[in-house]
Amino acid sequence: MRCRFAVFIVALPAGLSACATVDAPALWHFESQALGPAAIANALRYARIGPDQALRIDRLTENEHFSAHLLQIRTRRARHIHANHDVTLMVHRGRGQVTVDGRKHAVRPGDVFHLPRGTPHDCSNAGSAPLVFVAIFTPPLRDADTIDVPVGSRSHPRAAAK
């Protein structure tokens, strides 16, 4: 039986803060508050998606373990994989749909998906305002690693990631 890795976790801030302990790695302490609500609101004020842009991605923070990005989708992001990065998507604002490995999931603020590298996925916005995610890439995203995967492709996209 094959395990599915796309998992919903509700109430992320409470769950994430529970992970922070005295012995936790530095990446969980968030001294810079780069992923806090105020920082995300500030990024959205200054890095607005344009009226003709389908997608906008801006880096929020990075260290040796991960990079965090603000992802805004006006319409949709076509089916693709990330060849060299695991991605965790946290819905910050809006409503839409995320399709993971062919399974469709309605999304709203607070929903979280973990996508192991090579997992085919796409995102679409269901509202008039942009669908906004915080995307965490491990290892840090420094080079493009997105591979578009046509719907109905006969070869499994994970093979392309190897």
N, C-alpha and C positions, 0 to 999 in steps of 0.2 A: 504494500500500500504506500502511495506517495504522499508525503506530508506537504500541506500547503503552508506557506510562510506568511501570507498576507493576514495580518491579525489586527482587529480593532481593539484599541484600548481607550476607554473613556476616562475623562477627568485626568488628563496628562499632567497638569502642574502638580497636583497632589501626589500622584504616583512618582513623578520625577524627583520631587523634593524628598520623598521617602528614601530614594537611593543615595542621597548625600549623607555620608558618615565621615567621621574624623579620618578614617583610613582610606577613604575613597580616592581614586585617581584625580588629579587636578582638573581634568576636563569636566567633572561633575560639579565643581564649586562655583563656576560662573561669576568670578570676581568682576569681570568686565560688564556683566549684565547685558551682553550683546544679544542674548536670546530672550530677554525679559520683555514683557508687554510694552513698556515705554520705548524700548529700542526698536521693536517691530513697528509700533505706531509711527515713530520718527522716520524710519526707513520708508514706510508707505507714503509719508508726507513729501519726502524729497525724491523718491524713486518711483514715481507713478508710471504705470503702464500707459503708453500712448493710445489715442483713440483708434489708430490703425494697426497697432501691434497685437498679434495673437498671443504672444508670450514674452515675458520679461523675467530675467534672472539676475539678481544682485547678491554679492557676497556680504554676509553679515559679520562673520568671524571665522577664524581658522587657527588651528594649532597643529602639533605633530600627529594628533590622533584623528581629527575630523575637520571638516569645514561645514559651515552652516550658510544656507542661501535662502533668500526670499524669492519665491517663485509665484508669479502672477499670471493667470491664464484668463484671457478675455473670451476665447471661443473653445479651442481644444488643442491638446498636444498629441500628435499622432503616435501610434504604437511604436515603441522602441525598447531597447535594452541599454543598460550601462555595462560595458564590458569589464571594467576594472574596479568598480565601486559598488558597495552595498549602499542602499539609500533608505532612509527613514523619512516618510512624508507625514507631516502634521498639518491638518487643516486648521488654518487660522481664521479665515473669513470666507463666507459664501457657501454655496451648495453646488453639488455637481455629481459626477460619476467617475470612478476610477475602475478601469478594467485591468485585472491582474490575471495573467495566464488564461485569458478567455472568460473569466468570471467577473460579472459586473457588480459593483458595490456603490450604492448611493452614499455620498459623503457630506458631512456638515462639520462645523467647527468643533474641535476636540477629538475628531477621529484621527487615528494613527495607523500607517501601514509600514511594515518593514519589507523591503524588496531586496533579496539577495542578488548579487551581480548576475546578469544574464537572464533575469526574470522579465518576460515581455509585459509591458503595461502601457496604458494611455490614460489621459485625463480629459474630461470635458466639463465645461461650465454650464450650469442649468439656470443661471440668473443673468440679470442685466449688468450687475457689478462684477468686477473680476473675482475669480476664485483664487484665494491666496493660501499658499502652503509655506511652511518652513521646511526645507529639505536638508537633511543631515547626510553628508557623504563620508564614508569611511573606506579607505584612507581619504585624506583631504583631496578635493577635486582641484587639480592644477592644470590638467590638460583635458581637452574634449574626449569623451569616451562613449558618446551616444551613437548607437547604430540603429537606424530606422529599420523596422521589421514590417513588411507589408502584411496586411490581414490576408489570411489564406495561404501564407507562405508554406511550402512543403517541407523545407528543412527547418529543424528546430532551432530557434534563435540562440539558445545557449551554446550551441556548437560554434557559433560565430564569435562568442566571447572567449573561446579558448585559444 
